[in-house]
Amino acid sequence: MNEVVETPFLKNACPEILNKYGLWIFKYHEAYSAPAHKPGIFRYYRFYSLSHLTKGKGWFCSENIKMKTFDAGHAVLVSPGTKQGYGGFNSDYIEDAVCFFGPVADRLKTAGIIQDGVVNIGLTRQLLPIINLVRIPAVNSQLKANMLLQQLLMDIYLQQDEKSKGSNSSDRIKQVLDKIHDNPQRWWLVGEMAELANLSLPQFRRLFQKQTGISPKAYIMQLKMKATSEDIMRKEKSINKIALKYGFKDSYHFSNFFKKLTGYSPTEFRNKQPRKNKSAGNH
């Protein structure tokens, strides 16, 4: 079986600050190539590569993975030394791609966060913001690109880890919802909820919106409005006690919150509710 070694890249061309940082995106492109259905010819890179198929249909195989085809929205992730091949399958291979190296990438590989193969990351061009930043030579832009790439690699890993463990994402969101309902006085931060669900922030926002139909912040607001409305209608507690029960500083802040959402102050809302009729036997 033939092997093709990629053209060497120049490690000594890495800017000093990125060399100290430990990660360098040294090559990137938005490109397309003609179909290259040659699963019998392997190659290997001396760097890490992430190729996102944005249009067309692709194929991938390696020494350890039999040839598989995949649609747009999937990406091929390979590490240095992996003997592999991929390209267009009876169609052009249209991709966004970045190539990178460094001890940070090596540690991600050792930790199992970078794993060779095909992953589904969706049709949104998630590599494009990274590519656009790398094009800017300013150090700040290069560092921001590195951070975005690391976050994307972590999201890919968490998605694959969730799939491999057979974990049910809806159960994770349900656990968060149960916790929120058990602690109605708390003003939950989205980051806290994501951590509770053991999901990255982008994953959590997406799954929460999918399951509830609204954003986490909007859910908290609606929950507090519904709960406080019910307590106001019961007329068992003072407005100030209701405010404190649901985590407001005082009745003033609660009144502003409630009126903004309902158009009525808590007192006005309570007065609008019908009074209970007195018993006919009382005179």
N, C-alpha and C positions, 0 to 999 in steps of 0.2 A: 504494500500500500504506500503510495507516494506521500511525502510530507513536504510542506512548503513553509519555510521559516520567514516570518514577516521581516521587513526591513528594520534594522536596529534603530532605536531612537537615542537621542543624546541626553543622558541623565545630567551631564555637567552643564546643560543649558537651563536647568531649573533655577528660577530666581531664588536668591538666598532666603528671603522670608518664607517662601513656600517650602523650601527645603527644610527649614526649621519647623514649619507647621507640620510637615510630614505627608502632604498630599499635593500632587500637581496634576492638573488637567492639561496635558500637553498637546492634545489633538482633539478636534471636534469638527463636525460637518453636518449639513443638511444635504442629502444627496439621494440619487437613485441609481440603480444598476440594473442591467438586463438580467433576465433569468439565468441562474447559474446552478442548475440541478446536477451537481457532481458530488454525491455523497461518498464516492470512493476515494476522494482526494482530501486528506486532512492537512491542516496547517496549525501552527501555534504562534501565539503572540508572546512578546516579552513584557507585556503590560496588561492591565485590566481593561476590558472593553464592555460598554453597555450600549446596545443598538436597539432602538425602539422603532418597530415597523409601523409607520403612520398610514401607509396605503399599500395595497397589494396583498400577496400571500407569500409566506416564506416557508423554508424548511431548515431544520437543524439536526445535527447528529454529532456525537463525539465517541471516544473510545468506550465510554461507559453508558452512553444513552443511544438507543436505537433511533434511526431517523424518524422525525415527526414533522408534520406540517402544522402551520399556525397562521392565524388571520391577523389583520391589522389590529393594533391595540396591545399586542404582545411584544416582549422585548427579549433579546438574547444577552445574557450576562456570562462572560467568560473571564477566567483568571490566567495569569502567565503560566505557560507550559502545558495548558490543556489542549490536547490534540482534538480539533473540532473542525466543523465546516457548517456554513449557513449561507443562504442567499435567497433569491426569488424562486418561487415554485410556479412555473408556467405563467409568471407575470413579473413585471418590474418590482424590484425591491426598493421601496422608498422609505428612507430612514432618517431619524435624528440619532446621532451617535457621539459619544465622548470616550476618549481613551485617557487613562490616568495610571499613576503608580505612586509608591511611597509607603513608608512604614505604617501609616494610619490604615491604608488599604490592606496591607499585609495582616495587621491585627484584626481587622474586620473579617478577613478570610479565615484566620486561625480560630476566631470565635464562632465561625459558622454563619456569620451574617451575610457574607458574599458566598453564594453557591452557584456553580455553573449550571446553565440550563435556560429554559424558556419560561418566562413569567408573564402573567397578564397584569398590565398596569393601566389599561384603559386607553381610550382614543385621545384624551387630552394630551397635548404635546408637552409632557412634563420635563423633557430635556431642553426645550427651547429657551426657557428663562436662564438656565445654566449656560447654554451656548452663548446667549446674548451678553451675559456678564463676562464670560471668558474673553470675548472679543475686545473688551475694554482693557487696555493695558494697566490701568490704575490698580495699585495693590489692593485697595478696598474692594474693588469689583472682583478680583481674583479670589479673595478670601470669602466673599459672599457666595461665589460660585461653588467653592469647596464645601461650605456649610450646607447649601442646597443639595449638593450631590450626596453628602453623608446622610441627610434626612431622607432623601429618596431611597437610598440603599437600605436604610433602616425600615422604611415603610414596606419595601419589597419583601424584606425578611419577615417582618411581622405578619404580612399577608400570607406568605408561604407557611410560616410556623402555625398560624391559625388553621390553615387548610390541612396540614399534615397531622395535627393533633385532633382533627375532627371537632374542634370546638365550635360551638354555636354562637355566632355573634349576637343573635337576638337575645340569648340568655344573658350575655354580658350587659347589654343595654337594659334588660329587665332588672338586673341586680342594681344598677345605678338608679333606675326609676324607683325601686322599692326603698332604697336608701334615702332618696330625696323626699319621698312621701313620709318616711319615718322621722325626718328631721325638717319639718316645715318652717322652723324658725331660722334656718341657716340660709345665707346667701351663697349659693354654690358658684365657684368659679369653673369655667369650662375645663381648665387644666386639671382641676381636682377630680372632676367627673371622668375625664379621660384616663387619669392615673388609676382611679378606682376600677375602671373597666379593663385596665391593662392594655390600652390601645394608644397609638400615637394620636396627636391632636387632629390631624387631617382625617385619619380613619374614624375616630370617634365622631367628629362632626358629620361625616358622610353617613355613617351607620345610624346615628341618632336621628338625623333628618329623615332617613329612609323609613325608620320604624315608627316615628311619631308624627311625621309630616311637617314638623317645625324645627327651628334651631334650638339648641340647649338653652340659650338665654331667654328666648321667647317662651319656652316651656316653663321655666322657673317663674316668669312674670305671670303667666296664665294660672299656674298652680296657686300662687299667692293670692291672686285676685279671686279665684273661685273659693278658696278656703276662707278668706276674710269676709267675702260676701255672705257665705253661709253663717258665719259667726255673728255678723251684723244682723242678719234676719232673725236669728234666734233671740236676740235682745236679752241675752243672759249675762253678757260681759260689757263693761264700759269700752268705749272706743280706744281709750289709752291702753287698757289691758290687752285688747285684740292686737294693737300695734306692737306691743312688746312681745306678745306670743309669737308673732311671725317675723321677728327680727328687725323691726323698724326702731329707729332711735327714740322716737316719741310720736305722739298723735299728729303733730304738725307734718312730719315727713310722710307718715302714713296717709294723711289726708291728701297731700300733693300727689302721691303715687296713685291712690284710688281714683281721684278725680280725673287724672290724666287718662286713665284707662276706661272709666265708665261715664265720665261727664258729670258725675255727682260726687259730692263730698260724702264721707261715711255717714255723717248725721243726716244729710238729705236723703241718702239711700235708705237709711233705717226708717225715716219718717214716711217714706213712700210705701212701705210695706203695710198691708191691711192689719188693723188691730183685731184681736180675738173678740168675738161677741160675748157679752156677759150672759150667764145662764138665765133662762127665762124665769126660773124660780126665785131669783133675787129681786127684791123691791127696795 
